[in-house]
Amino acid sequence: MKVIVDYNRCEGHGMCEERAGDIFRLDDAGDLHFAYEGEEVPAGREADAKAAAGVCPVAALKIVS
């Protein structure tokens, strides 16, 4: 499973980080960073990634199987 992050759309609300801080994090400037190379979600963390995408108020995260 992969998460596509639209970095231009992201406004740095941090709701994804609150839901899945080991997958998504904001830096001090409010820029989103994905914790895994290639935006691949690690096994066992799919539900958290989906939940984080679901709470993004600007829909900057898209889940792809």
PDB file of N, CA, C, O and CB in Angstrom:
ATOM      1  N   MET A   1       0.840  -1.171   0.000  1.00  0.00           N
ATOM      2  CA  MET A   1       0.000   0.000   0.000  1.00  0.00           C
ATOM      3  C   MET A   1       0.888   1.237   0.000  1.00  0.00           C
ATOM      4  O   MET A   1       1.951   1.265   0.621  1.00  0.00           O
ATOM      5  CB  MET A   1      -0.957  -0.004   1.211  1.00  0.00           C
ATOM      6  N   LYS A   2       0.432   2.239  -0.699  1.00  0.00           N
ATOM      7  CA  LYS A   2       1.206   3.459  -0.851  1.00  0.00           C
ATOM      8  C   LYS A   2       0.327   4.662  -0.516  1.00  0.00           C
ATOM      9  O   LYS A   2      -0.883   4.647  -0.740  1.00  0.00           O
ATOM     10  CB  LYS A   2       1.776   3.575  -2.285  1.00  0.00           C
ATOM     11  N   VAL A   3       0.952   5.692   0.017  1.00  0.00           N
ATOM     12  CA  VAL A   3       0.260   6.951   0.267  1.00  0.00           C
ATOM     13  C   VAL A   3       0.854   7.987  -0.674  1.00  0.00           C
ATOM     14  O   VAL A   3       2.065   8.211  -0.680  1.00  0.00           O
ATOM     15  CB  VAL A   3       0.387   7.400   1.771  1.00  0.00           C
ATOM     16  N   ILE A   4       0.010   8.608  -1.456  1.00  0.00           N
ATOM     17  CA  ILE A   4       0.445   9.694  -2.331  1.00  0.00           C
ATOM     18  C   ILE A   4       0.175  10.989  -1.570  1.00  0.00           C
ATOM     19  O   ILE A   4      -0.956  11.264  -1.170  1.00  0.00           O
ATOM     20  CB  ILE A   4      -0.304   9.666  -3.737  1.00  0.00           C
ATOM     21  N   VAL A   5       1.218  11.771  -1.379  1.00  0.00           N
ATOM     22  CA  VAL A   5       1.098  13.031  -0.651  1.00  0.00           C
ATOM     23  C   VAL A   5       1.148  14.174  -1.655  1.00  0.00           C
ATOM     24  O   VAL A   5       2.104  14.302  -2.419  1.00  0.00           O
ATOM     25  CB  VAL A   5       2.224  13.178   0.422  1.00  0.00           C
ATOM     26  N   ASP A   6       0.115  14.996  -1.644  1.00  0.00           N
ATOM     27  CA  ASP A   6       0.101  16.198  -2.476  1.00  0.00           C
ATOM     28  C   ASP A   6       0.696  17.320  -1.626  1.00  0.00           C
ATOM     29  O   ASP A   6      -0.012  18.002  -0.885  1.00  0.00           O
ATOM     30  CB  ASP A   6      -1.368  16.554  -2.983  1.00  0.00           C
ATOM     31  N   TYR A   7       2.000  17.493  -1.751  1.00  0.00           N
ATOM     32  CA  TYR A   7       2.706  18.458  -0.916  1.00  0.00           C
ATOM     33  C   TYR A   7       2.275  19.899  -1.204  1.00  0.00           C
ATOM     34  O   TYR A   7       2.373  20.759  -0.329  1.00  0.00           O
ATOM     35  CB  TYR A   7       4.204  18.319  -1.121  1.00  0.00           C
ATOM     36  N   ASN A   8       1.800  20.165  -2.419  1.00  0.00           N
ATOM     37  CA  ASN A   8       1.321  21.512  -2.743  1.00  0.00           C
ATOM     38  C   ASN A   8      -0.009  21.812  -2.067  1.00  0.00           C
ATOM     39  O   ASN A   8      -0.313  22.968  -1.774  1.00  0.00           O
ATOM     40  CB  ASN A   8       1.180  21.674  -4.252  1.00  0.00           C
ATOM     41  N   ARG A   9      -0.790  20.788  -1.821  1.00  0.00           N
ATOM     42  CA  ARG A   9      -2.094  20.955  -1.187  1.00  0.00           C
ATOM     43  C   ARG A   9      -1.986  21.011   0.344  1.00  0.00           C
ATOM     44  O   ARG A   9      -2.792  21.666   1.005  1.00  0.00           O
ATOM     45  CB  ARG A   9      -3.022  19.816  -1.601  1.00  0.00           C
ATOM     46  N   CYS A  10      -0.994  20.325   0.894  1.00  0.00           N
ATOM     47  CA  CYS A  10      -0.827  20.243   2.348  1.00  0.00           C
ATOM     48  C   CYS A  10      -0.640  21.639   2.941  1.00  0.00           C
ATOM     49  O   CYS A  10       0.173  22.429   2.459  1.00  0.00           O
ATOM     50  CB  CYS A  10       0.378  19.339   2.709  1.00  0.00           C
ATOM     51  N   GLU A  11      -1.405  21.926   3.992  1.00  0.00           N
ATOM     52  CA  GLU A  11      -1.321  23.216   4.672  1.00  0.00           C
ATOM     53  C   GLU A  11      -0.690  23.109   6.048  1.00  0.00           C
ATOM     54  O   GLU A  11      -0.627  24.096   6.781  1.00  0.00           O
ATOM     55  CB  GLU A  11      -2.691  23.823   4.794  1.00  0.00           C
ATOM     56  N   GLY A  12      -0.224  21.923   6.407  1.00  0.00           N
ATOM     57  CA  GLY A  12       0.478  21.754   7.675  1.00  0.00           C
ATOM     58  C   GLY A  12      -0.408  21.756   8.904  1.00  0.00           C
ATOM     59  O   GLY A  12       0.020  22.189   9.974  1.00  0.00           O
ATOM     60  N   HIS A  13      -1.641  21.277   8.770  1.00  0.00           N
ATOM     61  CA  HIS A  13      -2.548  21.209   9.918  1.00  0.00           C
ATOM     62  C   HIS A  13      -2.051  20.247  10.990  1.00  0.00           C
ATOM     63  O   HIS A  13      -2.287  20.466  12.178  1.00  0.00           O
ATOM     64  CB  HIS A  13      -3.933  20.791   9.461  1.00  0.00           C
ATOM     65  N   GLY A  14      -1.369  19.191  10.582  1.00  0.00           N
ATOM     66  CA  GLY A  14      -0.796  18.241  11.523  1.00  0.00           C
ATOM     67  C   GLY A  14      -1.733  17.161  12.011  1.00  0.00           C
ATOM     68  O   GLY A  14      -1.381  16.409  12.920  1.00  0.00           O
ATOM     69  N   MET A  15      -2.912  17.065  11.435  1.00  0.00           N
ATOM     70  CA  MET A  15      -3.858  16.046  11.880  1.00  0.00           C
ATOM     71  C   MET A  15      -3.371  14.645  11.528  1.00  0.00           C
ATOM     72  O   MET A  15      -3.624  13.699  12.274  1.00  0.00           O
ATOM     73  CB  MET A  15      -5.231  16.292  11.262  1.00  0.00           C
ATOM     74  N   CYS A  16      -2.677  14.501  10.401  1.00  0.00           N
ATOM     75  CA  CYS A  16      -2.128  13.190  10.041  1.00  0.00           C
ATOM     76  C   CYS A  16      -1.031  12.798  11.020  1.00  0.00           C
ATOM     77  O   CYS A  16      -0.914  11.630  11.392  1.00  0.00           O
ATOM     78  CB  CYS A  16      -1.579  13.201   8.593  1.00  0.00           C
ATOM     79  N   GLU A  17      -0.236  13.761  11.434  1.00  0.00           N
ATOM     80  CA  GLU A  17       0.822  13.489  12.401  1.00  0.00           C
ATOM     81  C   GLU A  17       0.234  13.080  13.754  1.00  0.00           C
ATOM     82  O   GLU A  17       0.766  12.192  14.420  1.00  0.00           O
ATOM     83  CB  GLU A  17       1.726  14.721  12.564  1.00  0.00           C
ATOM     84  N   GLU A  18      -0.852  13.721  14.154  1.00  0.00           N
ATOM     85  CA  GLU A  18      -1.510  13.348  15.413  1.00  0.00           C
ATOM     86  C   GLU A  18      -2.034  11.915  15.343  1.00  0.00           C
ATOM     87  O   GLU A  18      -1.998  11.190  16.338  1.00  0.00           O
ATOM     88  CB  GLU A  18      -2.666  14.321  15.729  1.00  0.00           C
ATOM     89  N   ARG A  19      -2.517  11.508  14.178  1.00  0.00           N
ATOM     90  CA  ARG A  19      -3.110  10.173  14.028  1.00  0.00           C
ATOM     91  C   ARG A  19      -2.052   9.091  13.824  1.00  0.00           C
ATOM     92  O   ARG A  19      -2.214   7.968  14.300  1.00  0.00           O
ATOM     93  CB  ARG A  19      -4.082  10.162  12.857  1.00  0.00           C
ATOM     94  N   ALA A  20      -0.973   9.425  13.120  1.00  0.00           N
ATOM     95  CA  ALA A  20       0.053   8.422  12.803  1.00  0.00           C
ATOM     96  C   ALA A  20       1.418   9.107  12.733  1.00  0.00           C
ATOM     97  O   ALA A  20       2.009   9.234  11.660  1.00  0.00           O
ATOM     98  CB  ALA A  20      -0.269   7.693  11.454  1.00  0.00           C
ATOM     99  N   GLY A  21       1.900   9.541  13.882  1.00  0.00           N
ATOM    100  CA  GLY A  21       3.135  10.309  13.968  1.00  0.00           C
ATOM    101  C   GLY A  21       4.388   9.571  13.547  1.00  0.00           C
ATOM    102  O   GLY A  21       5.394  10.202  13.221  1.00  0.00           O
ATOM    103  N   ASP A  22       4.352   8.253  13.546  1.00  0.00           N
ATOM    104  CA  ASP A  22       5.530   7.523  13.081  1.00  0.00           C
ATOM    105  C   ASP A  22       5.530   7.363  11.563  1.00  0.00           C
ATOM    106  O   ASP A  22       6.525   6.922  10.989  1.00  0.00           O
ATOM    107  CB  ASP A  22       5.596   6.153  13.746  1.00  0.00           C
ATOM    108  N   ILE A  23       4.428   7.717  10.912  1.00  0.00           N
ATOM    109  CA  ILE A  23       4.335   7.651   9.455  1.00  0.00           C
ATOM    110  C   ILE A  23       4.452   9.051   8.852  1.00  0.00           C
ATOM    111  O   ILE A  23       5.152   9.246   7.858  1.00  0.00           O
ATOM    112  CB  ILE A  23       3.008   6.989   9.025  1.00  0.00           C
ATOM    113  N   PHE A  24       3.779  10.006   9.443  1.00  0.00           N
ATOM    114  CA  PHE A  24       3.774  11.384   8.964  1.00  0.00           C
ATOM    115  C   PHE A  24       4.332  12.294  10.049  1.00  0.00           C
ATOM    116  O   PHE A  24       4.075  12.097  11.237  1.00  0.00           O
ATOM    117  CB  PHE A  24       2.345  11.828   8.555  1.00  0.00           C
ATOM    118  N   ARG A  25       5.099  13.295   9.623  1.00  0.00           N
ATOM    119  CA  ARG A  25       5.555  14.278  10.594  1.00  0.00           C
ATOM    120  C   ARG A  25       5.712  15.625   9.912  1.00  0.00           C
ATOM    121  O   ARG A  25       6.013  15.718   8.722  1.00  0.00           O
ATOM    122  CB  ARG A  25       6.881  13.838  11.247  1.00  0.00           C
ATOM    123  N   LEU A  26       5.500  16.657  10.701  1.00  0.00           N
ATOM    124  CA  LEU A  26       5.705  18.018  10.229  1.00  0.00           C
ATOM    125  C   LEU A  26       7.010  18.533  10.807  1.00  0.00           C
ATOM    126  O   LEU A  26       7.331  18.278  11.968  1.00  0.00           O
ATOM    127  CB  LEU A  26       4.515  18.940  10.621  1.00  0.00           C
ATOM    128  N   ASP A  27       7.758  19.257   9.993  1.00  0.00           N
ATOM    129  CA  ASP A  27       8.975  19.864  10.523  1.00  0.00           C
ATOM    130  C   ASP A  27       8.636  21.215  11.152  1.00  0.00           C
ATOM    131  O   ASP A  27       7.468  21.599  11.201  1.00  0.00           O
ATOM    132  CB  ASP A  27      10.045  20.030   9.405  1.00  0.00           C
ATOM    133  N   ASP A  28       9.623  21.916  11.620  1.00  0.00           N
ATOM    134  CA  ASP A  28       9.398  23.194  12.302  1.00  0.00           C
ATOM    135  C   ASP A  28       8.782  24.255  11.399  1.00  0.00           C
ATOM    136  O   ASP A  28       8.157  25.198  11.883  1.00  0.00           O
ATOM    137  CB  ASP A  28      10.696  23.709  12.858  1.00  0.00           C
ATOM    138  N   ALA A  29       8.955  24.106  10.097  1.00  0.00           N
ATOM    139  CA  ALA A  29       8.372  25.047   9.143  1.00  0.00           C
ATOM    140  C   ALA A  29       6.944  24.664   8.754  1.00  0.00           C
ATOM    141  O   ALA A  29       6.290  25.391   8.006  1.00  0.00           O
ATOM    142  CB  ALA A  29       9.240  25.128   7.897  1.00  0.00           C
ATOM    143  N   GLY A  30       6.456  23.519   9.260  1.00  0.00           N
ATOM    144  CA  GLY A  30       5.112  23.056   8.938  1.00  0.00           C
ATOM    145  C   GLY A  30       5.033  22.243   7.666  1.00  0.00           C
ATOM    146  O   GLY A  30       3.942  22.005   7.149  1.00  0.00           O
ATOM    147  N   ASP A  31       6.189  21.807   7.147  1.00  0.00           N
ATOM    148  CA  ASP A  31       6.208  20.983   5.942  1.00  0.00           C
ATOM    149  C   ASP A  31       6.076  19.509   6.316  1.00  0.00           C
ATOM    150  O   ASP A  31       6.711  19.036   7.259  1.00  0.00           O
ATOM    151  CB  ASP A  31       7.505  21.222   5.135  1.00  0.00           C
ATOM    152  N   LEU A  32       5.249  18.799   5.571  1.00  0.00           N
ATOM    153  CA  LEU A  32       4.990  17.391   5.831  1.00  0.00           C
ATOM    154  C   LEU A  32       6.106  16.521   5.288  1.00  0.00           C
ATOM    155  O   LEU A  32       6.616  16.753   4.192  1.00  0.00           O
ATOM    156  CB  LEU A  32       3.661  16.974   5.225  1.00  0.00           C
ATOM    157  N   HIS A  33       6.479  15.521   6.063  1.00  0.00           N
ATOM    158  CA  HIS A  33       7.464  14.529   5.644  1.00  0.00           C
ATOM    159  C   HIS A  33       6.888  13.144   5.877  1.00  0.00           C
ATOM    160  O   HIS A  33       6.252  12.884   6.899  1.00  0.00           O
ATOM    161  CB  HIS A  33       8.809  14.708   6.407  1.00  0.00           C
ATOM    162  N   PHE A  34       7.118  12.258   4.917  1.00  0.00           N
ATOM    163  CA  PHE A  34       6.676  10.877   5.011  1.00  0.00           C
ATOM    164  C   PHE A  34       7.858  10.076   5.520  1.00  0.00           C
ATOM    165  O   PHE A  34       8.969  10.230   5.012  1.00  0.00           O
ATOM    166  CB  PHE A  34       6.153  10.329   3.632  1.00  0.00           C
ATOM    167  N   ALA A  35       7.648   9.242   6.493  1.00  0.00           N
ATOM    168  CA  ALA A  35       8.743   8.571   7.192  1.00  0.00           C
ATOM    169  C   ALA A  35       9.375   7.419   6.418  1.00  0.00           C
ATOM    170  O   ALA A  35      10.449   6.952   6.797  1.00  0.00           O
ATOM    171  CB  ALA A  35       8.251   8.061   8.495  1.00  0.00           C
ATOM    172  N   TYR A  36       8.746   6.952   5.353  1.00  0.00           N
ATOM    173  CA  TYR A  36       9.245   5.771   4.655  1.00  0.00           C
ATOM    174  C   TYR A  36       9.539   6.079   3.203  1.00  0.00           C
ATOM    175  O   TYR A  36       8.787   6.801   2.548  1.00  0.00           O
ATOM    176  CB  TYR A  36       8.244   4.630   4.752  1.00  0.00           C
ATOM    177  N   GLU A  37      10.620   5.539   2.707  1.00  0.00           N
ATOM    178  CA  GLU A  37      11.040   5.781   1.335  1.00  0.00           C
ATOM    179  C   GLU A  37      10.004   5.281   0.345  1.00  0.00           C
ATOM    180  O   GLU A  37       9.434   4.204   0.522  1.00  0.00           O
ATOM    181  CB  GLU A  37      12.377   5.118   1.068  1.00  0.00           C
ATOM    182  N   GLY A  38       9.763   6.059  -0.687  1.00  0.00           N
ATOM    183  CA  GLY A  38       8.818   5.671  -1.731  1.00  0.00           C
ATOM    184  C   GLY A  38       7.366   5.785  -1.302  1.00  0.00           C
ATOM    185  O   GLY A  38       6.472   5.342  -2.022  1.00  0.00           O
ATOM    186  N   GLU A  39       7.124   6.365  -0.152  1.00  0.00           N
ATOM    187  CA  GLU A  39       5.778   6.540   0.397  1.00  0.00           C
ATOM    188  C   GLU A  39       5.040   5.221   0.588  1.00  0.00           C
ATOM    189  O   GLU A  39       3.810   5.180   0.593  1.00  0.00           O
ATOM    190  CB  GLU A  39       4.971   7.439  -0.505  1.00  0.00           C
ATOM    191  N   GLU A  40       5.808   4.143   0.746  1.00  0.00           N
ATOM    192  CA  GLU A  40       5.225   2.830   1.027  1.00  0.00           C
ATOM    193  C   GLU A  40       4.910   2.726   2.515  1.00  0.00           C
ATOM    194  O   GLU A  40       5.754   3.034   3.357  1.00  0.00           O
ATOM    195  CB  GLU A  40       6.186   1.685   0.587  1.00  0.00           C
ATOM    196  N   VAL A  41       3.710   2.297   2.830  1.00  0.00           N
ATOM    197  CA  VAL A  41       3.297   2.117   4.223  1.00  0.00           C
ATOM    198  C   VAL A  41       3.781   0.754   4.694  1.00  0.00           C
ATOM    199  O   VAL A  41       3.566  -0.245   4.008  1.00  0.00           O
ATOM    200  CB  VAL A  41       1.743   2.246   4.381  1.00  0.00           C
ATOM    201  N   PRO A  42       4.429   0.696   5.852  1.00  0.00           N
ATOM    202  CA  PRO A  42       4.911  -0.588   6.344  1.00  0.00           C
ATOM    203  C   PRO A  42       3.762  -1.534   6.702  1.00  0.00           C
ATOM    204  O   PRO A  42       2.683  -1.095   7.100  1.00  0.00           O
ATOM    205  CB  PRO A  42       5.803  -0.375   7.556  1.00  0.00           C
ATOM    206  N   ALA A  43       4.005  -2.808   6.558  1.00  0.00           N
ATOM    207  CA  ALA A  43       3.000  -3.817   6.896  1.00  0.00           C
ATOM    208  C   ALA A  43       2.526  -3.615   8.325  1.00  0.00           C
ATOM    209  O   ALA A  43       3.321  -3.354   9.228  1.00  0.00           O
ATOM    210  CB  ALA A  43       3.565  -5.244   6.712  1.00  0.00           C
ATOM    211  N   GLY A  44       1.246  -3.737   8.513  1.00  0.00           N
ATOM    212  CA  GLY A  44       0.653  -3.582   9.829  1.00  0.00           C
ATOM    213  C   GLY A  44       0.256  -2.158  10.164  1.00  0.00           C
ATOM    214  O   GLY A  44      -0.378  -1.933  11.195  1.00  0.00           O
ATOM    215  N   ARG A  45       0.606  -1.190   9.331  1.00  0.00           N
ATOM    216  CA  ARG A  45       0.294   0.215   9.600  1.00  0.00           C
ATOM    217  C   ARG A  45      -0.717   0.787   8.608  1.00  0.00           C
ATOM    218  O   ARG A  45      -0.964   1.993   8.589  1.00  0.00           O
ATOM    219  CB  ARG A  45       1.565   1.042   9.565  1.00  0.00           C
ATOM    220  N   GLU A  46      -1.294  -0.080   7.791  1.00  0.00           N
ATOM    221  CA  GLU A  46      -2.221   0.366   6.767  1.00  0.00           C
ATOM    222  C   GLU A  46      -3.432   1.095   7.349  1.00  0.00           C
ATOM    223  O   GLU A  46      -3.834   2.138   6.834  1.00  0.00           O
ATOM    224  CB  GLU A  46      -2.679  -0.811   5.951  1.00  0.00           C
ATOM    225  N   ALA A  47      -4.007   0.557   8.408  1.00  0.00           N
ATOM    226  CA  ALA A  47      -5.195   1.168   9.008  1.00  0.00           C
ATOM    227  C   ALA A  47      -4.879   2.559   9.538  1.00  0.00           C
ATOM    228  O   ALA A  47      -5.694   3.471   9.400  1.00  0.00           O
ATOM    229  CB  ALA A  47      -5.744   0.286  10.139  1.00  0.00           C
ATOM    230  N   ASP A  48      -3.708   2.735  10.143  1.00  0.00           N
ATOM    231  CA  ASP A  48      -3.332   4.057  10.653  1.00  0.00           C
ATOM    232  C   ASP A  48      -3.120   5.054   9.530  1.00  0.00           C
ATOM    233  O   ASP A  48      -3.503   6.218   9.649  1.00  0.00           O
ATOM    234  CB  ASP A  48      -2.072   3.959  11.496  1.00  0.00           C
ATOM    235  N   ALA A  49      -2.507   4.604   8.429  1.00  0.00           N
ATOM    236  CA  ALA A  49      -2.301   5.489   7.281  1.00  0.00           C
ATOM    237  C   ALA A  49      -3.642   5.906   6.678  1.00  0.00           C
ATOM    238  O   ALA A  49      -3.830   7.068   6.319  1.00  0.00           O
ATOM    239  CB  ALA A  49      -1.427   4.798   6.213  1.00  0.00           C
ATOM    240  N   LYS A  50      -4.571   4.960   6.567  1.00  0.00           N
ATOM    241  CA  LYS A  50      -5.900   5.280   6.047  1.00  0.00           C
ATOM    242  C   LYS A  50      -6.632   6.257   6.961  1.00  0.00           C
ATOM    243  O   LYS A  50      -7.288   7.186   6.490  1.00  0.00           O
ATOM    244  CB  LYS A  50      -6.726   4.003   5.877  1.00  0.00           C
ATOM    245  N   ALA A  51      -6.517   6.045   8.265  1.00  0.00           N
ATOM    246  CA  ALA A  51      -7.162   6.941   9.215  1.00  0.00           C
ATOM    247  C   ALA A  51      -6.569   8.340   9.127  1.00  0.00           C
ATOM    248  O   ALA A  51      -7.299   9.328   9.200  1.00  0.00           O
ATOM    249  CB  ALA A  51      -7.028   6.398  10.637  1.00  0.00           C
ATOM    250  N   ALA A  52      -5.255   8.430   8.972  1.00  0.00           N
ATOM    251  CA  ALA A  52      -4.603   9.732   8.846  1.00  0.00           C
ATOM    252  C   ALA A  52      -5.062  10.449   7.581  1.00  0.00           C
ATOM    253  O   ALA A  52      -5.313  11.654   7.602  1.00  0.00           O
ATOM    254  CB  ALA A  52      -3.077   9.568   8.837  1.00  0.00           C
ATOM    255  N   ALA A  53      -5.173   9.705   6.480  1.00  0.00           N
ATOM    256  CA  ALA A  53      -5.653  10.299   5.236  1.00  0.00           C
ATOM    257  C   ALA A  53      -7.080  10.795   5.399  1.00  0.00           C
ATOM    258  O   ALA A  53      -7.456  11.823   4.835  1.00  0.00           O
ATOM    259  CB  ALA A  53      -5.571   9.287   4.086  1.00  0.00           C
ATOM    260  N   GLY A  54      -7.864  10.070   6.166  1.00  0.00           N
ATOM    261  CA  GLY A  54      -9.262  10.437   6.366  1.00  0.00           C
ATOM    262  C   GLY A  54      -9.480  11.691   7.183  1.00  0.00           C
ATOM    263  O   GLY A  54     -10.530  12.322   7.066  1.00  0.00           O
ATOM    264  N   VAL A  55      -8.527  12.066   8.000  1.00  0.00           N
ATOM    265  CA  VAL A  55      -8.702  13.258   8.836  1.00  0.00           C
ATOM    266  C   VAL A  55      -8.060  14.503   8.239  1.00  0.00           C
ATOM    267  O   VAL A  55      -8.199  15.589   8.802  1.00  0.00           O
ATOM    268  CB  VAL A  55      -8.127  13.010  10.207  1.00  0.00           C
ATOM    269  N   CYS A  56      -7.371  14.379   7.128  1.00  0.00           N
ATOM    270  CA  CYS A  56      -6.736  15.534   6.500  1.00  0.00           C
ATOM    271  C   CYS A  56      -7.809  16.500   6.000  1.00  0.00           C
ATOM    272  O   CYS A  56      -8.612  16.132   5.143  1.00  0.00           O
ATOM    273  CB  CYS A  56      -5.812  15.089   5.334  1.00  0.00           C
ATOM    274  N   PRO A  57      -7.836  17.732   6.521  1.00  0.00           N
ATOM    275  CA  PRO A  57      -8.906  18.655   6.147  1.00  0.00           C
ATOM    276  C   PRO A  57      -8.807  19.197   4.717  1.00  0.00           C
ATOM    277  O   PRO A  57      -9.770  19.770   4.208  1.00  0.00           O
ATOM    278  CB  PRO A  57      -8.914  19.800   7.099  1.00  0.00           C
ATOM    279  N   VAL A  58      -7.660  19.021   4.071  1.00  0.00           N
ATOM    280  CA  VAL A  58      -7.516  19.500   2.699  1.00  0.00           C
ATOM    281  C   VAL A  58      -7.306  18.358   1.705  1.00  0.00           C
ATOM    282  O   VAL A  58      -6.971  18.597   0.545  1.00  0.00           O
ATOM    283  CB  VAL A  58      -6.358  20.474   2.612  1.00  0.00           C
ATOM    284  N   ALA A  59      -7.502  17.126   2.156  1.00  0.00           N
ATOM    285  CA  ALA A  59      -7.381  15.932   1.321  1.00  0.00           C
ATOM    286  C   ALA A  59      -6.053  15.862   0.575  1.00  0.00           C
ATOM    287  O   ALA A  59      -6.016  15.613  -0.630  1.00  0.00           O
ATOM    288  CB  ALA A  59      -8.515  15.884   0.332  1.00  0.00           C
ATOM    289  N   ALA A  60      -4.970  16.085   1.303  1.00  0.00           N
ATOM    290  CA  ALA A  60      -3.634  16.058   0.712  1.00  0.00           C
ATOM    291  C   ALA A  60      -3.046  14.654   0.652  1.00  0.00           C
ATOM    292  O   ALA A  60      -1.978  14.456   0.074  1.00  0.00           O
ATOM    293  CB  ALA A  60      -2.709  16.958   1.491  1.00  0.00           C
ATOM    294  N   LEU A  61      -3.735  13.674   1.247  1.00  0.00           N
ATOM    295  CA  LEU A  61      -3.230  12.312   1.280  1.00  0.00           C
ATOM    296  C   LEU A  61      -4.185  11.399   0.530  1.00  0.00           C
ATOM    297  O   LEU A  61      -5.398  11.449   0.731  1.00  0.00           O
ATOM    298  CB  LEU A  61      -3.040  11.830   2.732  1.00  0.00           C
ATOM    299  N   LYS A  62      -3.622  10.558  -0.344  1.00  0.00           N
ATOM    300  CA  LYS A  62      -4.424   9.613  -1.122  1.00  0.00           C
ATOM    301  C   LYS A  62      -3.835   8.227  -0.931  1.00  0.00           C
ATOM    302  O   LYS A  62      -2.621   8.045  -1.027  1.00  0.00           O
ATOM    303  CB  LYS A  62      -4.464  10.004  -2.639  1.00  0.00           C
ATOM    304  N   ILE A  63      -4.687   7.254  -0.662  1.00  0.00           N
ATOM    305  CA  ILE A  63      -4.266   5.865  -0.472  1.00  0.00           C
ATOM    306  C   ILE A  63      -4.374   5.112  -1.790  1.00  0.00           C
ATOM    307  O   ILE A  63      -5.399   5.169  -2.469  1.00  0.00           O
ATOM    308  CB  ILE A  63      -5.118   5.172   0.622  1.00  0.00           C
ATOM    309  N   VAL A  64      -3.298   4.402  -2.146  1.00  0.00           N
ATOM    310  CA  VAL A  64      -3.268   3.616  -3.373  1.00  0.00           C
ATOM    311  C   VAL A  64      -2.845   2.209  -2.986  1.00  0.00           C
ATOM    312  O   VAL A  64      -1.876   2.024  -2.250  1.00  0.00           O
ATOM    313  CB  VAL A  64      -2.297   4.240  -4.449  1.00  0.00           C
ATOM    314  N   SER A  65      -3.575   1.219  -3.485  1.00  0.00           N
ATOM    315  CA  SER A  65      -3.237  -0.186  -3.179  1.00  0.00           C
ATOM    316  C   SER A  65      -2.152  -0.694  -4.088  1.00  0.00           C
ATOM    317  O   SER A  65      -1.743  -1.850  -3.975  1.00  0.00           O
ATOM    318  CB  SER A  65      -4.466  -1.081  -3.303  1.00  0.00           C
TER     319      SER A  65
END
